[in-house]
Amino acid sequence: MTETSGQGRYDLEGQTFEFARRVRAFVKRLPRTLCNIEDVKQVVRSSGSIGANYIEANEALSKKDFRMRIRISRKESKETRYWL
């Protein structure tokens, strides 16, 4: 991992964004079958939701809210792995 402009080693916001971008690039290369169309929709939604929930966690008003949103982000990552 490389540091980017003082963001530190674990820039999870950037990494989750990059992951969602790469998932989208990957699914564009898949054949358009009836089965793939629905699966692609799901994997695109869940991969984008990982980063969105991580951003929401960073803006949380309480530790309880932070933990909940991090858990949702983790749940979305597991769902993405399932669909991939």
C-alpha distance (Angstrom), angle and dihedral (degrees) to the residues before:
residue distance angle dihedral
M1 . . .
T2 3.71 . .
E3 3.75 129.5 .
T4 3.78 117.0 -115.8
S5 3.79 120.9 -155.1
G6 3.79 97.1 -40.4
Q7 3.81 94.8 -49.5
G8 3.76 90.9 122.6
R9 3.73 135.1 -129.4
Y10 3.77 98.6 -63.6
D11 3.78 103.7 50.9
L12 3.80 93.4 165.8
E13 3.79 92.9 168.9
G14 3.78 90.3 58.9
Q15 3.78 93.5 41.1
T16 3.80 93.4 51.1
F17 3.80 90.2 48.5
E18 3.80 91.0 50.0
F19 3.80 90.4 48.0
A20 3.81 92.1 53.4
R21 3.80 90.2 47.2
R22 3.81 91.6 50.9
V23 3.81 92.3 47.5
R24 3.79 88.9 54.8
A25 3.80 91.5 49.3
F26 3.81 89.5 49.6
V27 3.80 96.2 50.5
K28 3.80 91.4 49.5
R29 3.80 87.2 66.4
L30 3.82 94.6 53.1
P31 3.79 121.1 100.9
R32 3.81 114.5 -102.3
T33 3.78 103.2 -115.3
L34 3.78 126.2 155.4
C35 3.80 90.9 -108.4
N36 3.81 95.1 45.2
I37 3.79 94.3 51.7
E38 3.80 93.4 64.5
D39 3.81 94.3 39.8
V40 3.81 91.6 49.3
K41 3.80 91.3 52.5
Q42 3.79 90.2 52.8
V43 3.81 96.7 46.0
V44 3.81 91.8 47.5
R45 3.81 91.6 51.5
S46 3.79 95.5 46.2
S47 3.81 94.9 44.1
G48 3.81 91.3 52.8
S49 3.78 91.4 45.3
I50 3.81 91.7 60.8
G51 3.79 92.5 66.9
A52 3.80 94.9 36.7
N53 3.79 91.3 55.9
Y54 3.79 91.4 44.7
I55 3.81 89.7 55.2
E56 3.81 89.7 48.2
A57 3.81 89.4 51.0
N58 3.79 90.8 54.5
E59 3.81 89.2 53.4
A60 3.80 93.7 47.1
L61 3.79 118.8 136.8
S62 3.79 95.5 -144.7
K63 3.78 140.1 22.5
K64 3.79 89.5 -111.7
D65 3.81 91.0 55.0
F66 3.81 90.1 46.2
R67 3.81 92.3 52.9
M68 3.80 92.1 47.3
R69 3.81 93.2 51.9
I70 3.79 92.8 45.5
R71 3.80 88.3 52.3
I72 3.80 90.2 50.6
S73 3.80 89.5 50.3
R74 3.79 90.0 50.8
K75 3.80 90.5 48.0
E76 3.80 90.6 52.3
S77 3.80 90.5 50.6
K78 3.80 89.9 54.1
E79 3.79 90.2 48.8
T80 3.80 90.6 50.5
R81 3.79 90.7 51.0
Y82 3.80 88.8 51.4
W83 3.81 93.6 52.5
L84 3.79 93.0 44.7
